[in-house]
């Protein structure tokens, strides 16, 4: 399995921006589909964005489409989540995930997870 470490979370005002990073180690990074998910206390972890191994395909939750951008740099073993126009409802712990299978939309498609990074958006 691959080890994942997220960074870049923090406190930001509504309308602001943050960029999350997820550094991977272990097996070859480029063999994994990557994703970002988020979770608030008392709720299930939810899909935010995913990106295919070659970065040819990306998918976004409707709630973040047009505001968030997922990208990856296979040479640096890193996946990013650029978050713009942040809203208070974006407040959550954000998790990076890696999946080695064919599909990469649902939580079940990812077998490796980071420890999470807190994002708090104040109104």
C-alpha positions, -999 to +999 in steps of 0.1 A: +000+000+000+009+036-004+014+060+025-003+094+023+003+126+042-020+156+037-010+192+044-023+227+037-054+229+058-062+258+080-086+286+088-098+309+060-126+334+055-155+328+032-145+336-003-109+327+003-087+300-011-066+271+001-045+245-016-043+211-001-014+188-009-010+150-004+024+135-006+026+098-013+053+072-006+056+035-011+045+019-043+047+038-076+024+068-073+014+068-110-002+034-106-029+049-083-061+068-090-063+095-064-091+112-046-101+138-021-130+132+004-142+152+033-161+145+066-178+165+092-186+152+127-217+130+127-218+127+089-205+101+065-173+108+046-182+123+012-167+124-023-151+157-033-129+151-064-110+123-080-083+120-107-072+091-128-036+077-129-026+098-159-047+128-149-067+124-181-100+122-162-113+141-132-146+141-114-161+165-090-190+166-065-217+190-077-212+211-045-176+219-055-177+219-093-163+252-107-147+261-073-122+232-066-096+218-089-078+185-084-044+179-100-014+156-097+023+157-103+035+121-108+071+132-108+066+146-072+043+118-060+018+145-050-019+152-056-034+187-050-068+202-043-070+239-051-101+253-033-114+287-043-145+307-033-146+287-001-179+286+018-186+278+054-202+246+043-168+234+030-156+232+066-146+196+072-116+173+076-103+166+041-088+132+034-065+121+005-070+086-008-054+062-033-070+034-053-054+007-074-085-006-091-103+003-123-129+027-108-123+058-087-156+074-077-168+058-045-150+055-011-150+017-016-127+022-047-099+035-025-078+014-001-052+038+012-061+069+032-042+098+048-048+110+083-068+141+072-063+178+074-088+203+089-103+230+067-123+257+085-141+284+066-155+313+087-184+334+076 
